[in-house]
Amino acid sequence: MLKDQSLKLKLGLVTGLVFCSNFFIALPVRSASALAAWALDSNGSLKFRTVSGAKLDAFYQASTDDKGERVWIDFPGELSRPRILKGNGSIKEIRLGKPAPGKTRLVIEFTSEVELESSKLKLIGISPNTWELKFIGLEGNSFRSIGEGSILRNSKKRTFEKIRIQDLDISSFPYVPYGKYKVVIDPGHGGSDPGAVGINGLRETDIVLEVSKNVSEYLTKKGVKTILTRKNERTLDLQPRVVKANNSKADAFVSIHANATRGQRRDVNGLETYYYSGYKGYSLAKNIHKQILIASSQSPDRGVRRSRFYVIRKTSMPAVLVEIGFVTGMYDAALLRQKAYRDKMSFAIAKGILNYLKASN
């Protein structure tokens, strides 16, 4: 018996296949945390994906007068965005927090009528980076499935693929009325601010300026007027970018960046797209994110996520910020150095923007 009447759950290791439906559409945890994705299905099975070799602790606590039974798992690495997710049915709520510096905690709290068989709860490692915990005693289909991120994306055996140069044919782009739309493309950082600097000096500003120019060129060929917040390697603060965008009365704003982790963690890779608010912002982000995942199908999907980045919070039109890979990630950095990969990202972002414009027509 541990402090606060909590019981540490058994840890086990077996081999096997992971099954998880693709109905989890929310937002993966940020890179500092070992927790990459989790899914609680309606049959009472909690599965989650971590960085390979993560050391975990799992606990059970009995119900009290004001709380139902609880199970929680502690992960190494610090969660950047603590949050509470409202449950449904027999799941009261799910909490993701920081119990201590450098730690992440996932808490599942059940409603008062749930009675788990605590002696049979066991956390099983089914691969070096996927885990499962079955809630024995929980009635099946007593709640709707809930989760964040994709359990199936497994980075452990990913190889460093060499991107082949392809003919990126704009005839596959959707049709939008010529001259009707205007889009602001914002290459992040620049000049005295190189942004993230990763493996072997790979600089964010160099990557995103090239990609942004290519996106602008693709859109121009389809009759979309584009405005670049910067066209060369110069210092540009955030406010002038927003002012330029708002004065343009554009239909969309897309800021392009490359990601990095604290501590230069080479095991963290993947693609993510941010929006601030509103259905249109989410739709723009979703359309772009779908295309960049197609362009780099082996990259971890870090999801479409909400954020308060200044350039997407202060712009007056639907706005997103796209992270096209980690300059600090072993896998991503190898791709970002390849011109063919940068071209594919440019093509994908442009196609995502056009898909959004067509849908909003």
N, C-alpha and C positions, 0 to 999 in steps of 0.2 A: 504494500500500500504506500503510495507516494503522497507528497504534500497535497493538501486540498482534496483528499480522497480520490485522487486520480490514479488510474492504473495504467502502467506502461504496457502497450500492446506487444504481442509477440511479433518478431520479424522472421520471415522465411524467405527462401530463395528456391524457385523452381524455374524450369524452362517451359516455354510455350508460346502460343500465338496470342496477339492482342486483337480483340474485336471491339470496334467502337463505331457507332453510326455517325454519319456526318451531319448531325443536326445541331452541333455546338457552334455558335456563330459569334460568341463574344470575344473578349479582348485578352490576349496572353499577358502574363506578368513580365515586367521589364527585365533587362538582361542581368542586373546585379543579383537577382534571385535565381536559385537553382531550379525553382518551379517554372516550367515552361508552358504547361497546359494541364487542365484537369477536366474530368467529366463524371458526373454522377447520374447513372441511368435509372430508369423507373423500376428496374428489377433489384435495386439496392446495391449496385456495384459501383464503387468509387475507383476510377482509374486516373492516373496522372503520369505525365512525362517530365523528366528532369534532365539536367546535364548528366552525362555518364559518370557513374561511380559516386554519386551524391550519397552522403550518409544522413539518414533520416531517423527521427524519433516520432513515435505515434502513441497517443494517450486516449484513454476513455475516462469520462467522469459521469457519475450517476446524477439523476435529476435532483433538483432542489425545489424549494417552495416557489421560486420565481423563474426557474429555468428548466428546460427539458434535458434529457440526456445529451451529452456532447462527446464528440470525437474530434481530436485535432492532430495534425501532423506538422512537425517543425522541420524546416528546410534550411540549409546553409545559404547565405546570400541575403541581401536586404531588399525588401519590397519597396518600390519607390512610390506606390500609390495605394495606401490602405483603403479598404472599401468594405461595405456590407451589401450583400445581395439578398433581396427579399425571396424567401422560399415559397413553396406552394404545397398543399396537401399536408403530408406528415413531416415535411422539412420546414422548420420555422424560419431559419435564415442561415446564410453562409457568410463567414467573415474571413477576410484576408488582411493580415496586419503584421506589425513589427513588434514582437514581444520583447526584443532586445536589439541593440545595434548589430548589424550583420546577420540578422535572422529573419525568416519569413514563417508565418503561421497560417495554416488553413484550418478553419474551425467549421464543422458541420453540427448545427444544433437542431434537435428534433422537437416536435411538439410534445406536450405533456403525456399524451396517450401512448406514445411509442415506448416499448420495452425491448431493448436489445438483449441478446444473449452475450454478455460481455466476455465470458470465458472462452467463447468461440471466435472472437474477433482476432484476425490475424492479417498483418500487412505482408504481402507477398511481392518479392521482386521477380518479375517475369522476363526481364532483359536488363542489360546494364543501365537502361534509362527509362524503363516503364514499370509501373507498380500497380497493384490492385488490392483493395480492401473491400470484402463483402460484408454488408451489415446483416448479420444473422439475427433473425427475429423481426426484421422489418417487413411488413406486408407488401407483397409485390404490387406494382401499379397504384400505390397509394399517393404518388406525386408524379409530376411531369419532370422529364429529364432536364438537367441544367448543367452548364459547363462553360469553360473558357479555353479557346484555342483548339488545336487539332492534336489528338493523341497519336494519330497514325504517322505524323511526320517525324521520322527517326533520322537524326543526323549522325549517329555513331559510325555507320559504315559508308558515309558519303565520300566519294572520291573527288579530287580536284579535276573537274571536267575542263577540257579544252574546247572553248566555244568555236565552232566552225563559222566562217564568214558565210552569210546567207544573203540572198537577194530579198531585201525587205520591201515587198511589193505593196505600194500604197493603194493598189486597186482593192485590197482587202479592207481598207478603211470604210466606215459607213459614210453615206452621203449626208452632207449638211448643206443648206442653201449658201451659195457663194456670197461672201461679203456680209453675211448677217451677224456673225458672232465676233467677239473680241475676247482674247484671253491674255492675262498677264502671267508671264513665266519668270520666276524668281530664283536665280542661282544663289544658293546660300553662301554666306560669308564673303571672302574676297579681300584682296590687298593685304593690309597689315593683320587681318584676321583670317588665317588659312582654314579655320574650322578644325575638325579632327585630323590628327596626324597619326597614321597607323604603322603597319608592318613595313619595314624598310623605307620609312619616310613617305609612304603613300599619303597624299594630301587631299582632303575633302574638296577644297576649293577648285583644284585642277579638274577633278572628275565632274563635279556638278556644273561647272561652266560649260564644258564640252557637251554634256548631255542636254542642258537647257537650250543651247543653241540649236542642237539637232531637233529637239522637240518643236522649237519655234519654226524651223525649216519645214518639218513634216506638216504642221498645221497650216502654214502659209500655202503650201502646195494644194491644200484642200479648201482654200478660200477663206480661212479664218485669219483675221487680223491679229497679230501678236505684238506684245510689248514686253521687252526684256528689262528687268529692273537694273541690270548691269550687263554690258556687252564685252567687258574686258576685266582684267585682273586689277580691280581697284577696291578701296575701302568704301563700304556703304553701310551706314547705320540702319537699324530696323525701321525707324519712323519714316525716313524718306522713301523706303520701299512701299510702305502702306499708303503714304500720301500720293505717290505716283499711281498706285493701283486704284485708289478711290477717285482720283481726278479723271482717270481714264473711262470710268463708268463701264468697266468690262463685265463680261458674263461669268467669268471664273478667274480664280487666282490659284496658281500652283507653284509652291515653293519646293525646290528639289535639293535634297541633302544626302549625305552619307553618314552612317552611324558610327558610334564608338562606345566602348565600355570603360568604366573605371577600372584601373589596374591592368589594362591591356589584355583582357582575357581572350585568348585566341579560340576558345571553344564556343564562343557566342557568335552566331551568325544569323542572318535572316532579313526578311523584308517586312516593313510595316508602313502604314499610311494613317495620318492623323487628320481629323477635322475638329472644329470647335463646337458648332451647334447647327441645328436645323436639318430637315430632311434633304434639302438640296446639297448641303455640305456633305452629309453622309453618302448621298447618291454619287457625288463626284468622287469621293474617296473610294467607295466600293467599286466603281467602274475602273478606276486606275489600278487599284490593288489587284483586281481580278486579272488584268492584263500583265502586270509585272510578274505575277505568280506563274502565268503561262509561259512567259519569256524565260523564267529561271525555275523550272519545275522541281529541281532538287533543293532549292533554298527553303529553309524553315519559314513557315508562315507565322509571322508575329502579329498579324491581324490588322483590322481597321479599328482605330481607337480614338477616343476623344482626348483633347488636350487644350491647354490654354496658351499655346505658343503665341507670342505677340502678333506675328504677321498674319496668322489666321483668325485671331480674336478681334483685331482692329480693322480688318478689311470689310468693306460693305457688301461684297458679293460672295457667293459660295466659294469657300477657300479650303485648301488642303495642303499638308506638308508631307512629302513622300521621302522615305528613307530607303535608298536603293541597295543597301548592304553595309556591312561593318568593315571599315578600313582596318580595324583591329582584329577582325576574325580571320582565321587561317583560310577557311574556305572562300569567304567573300572577297578578301583582299586579292586572292589569286584570280578571281573573276574580274574584279574592278580594274585590274591592270590591263585587261584585254580589250582592245578597241572594239572587237566584234561584240563583246558583252555589253559595252557601253552603248553601242548602236542598237542592240536589242532592247535595252532599257528605254532608250529614247523613243524607239518605235512603239513600244508597249504603252508608255505614258501618253504619247500622242493619240494612240488608238483609244485608250480609256477616256481621254478628254472628249474625243469625237463621239464615242458611244453615249457619254453623258449629255452632250449638246443635242444629239439626235433624240434622245429620250425626253428631253425637256422641251423640245420644239412644240 
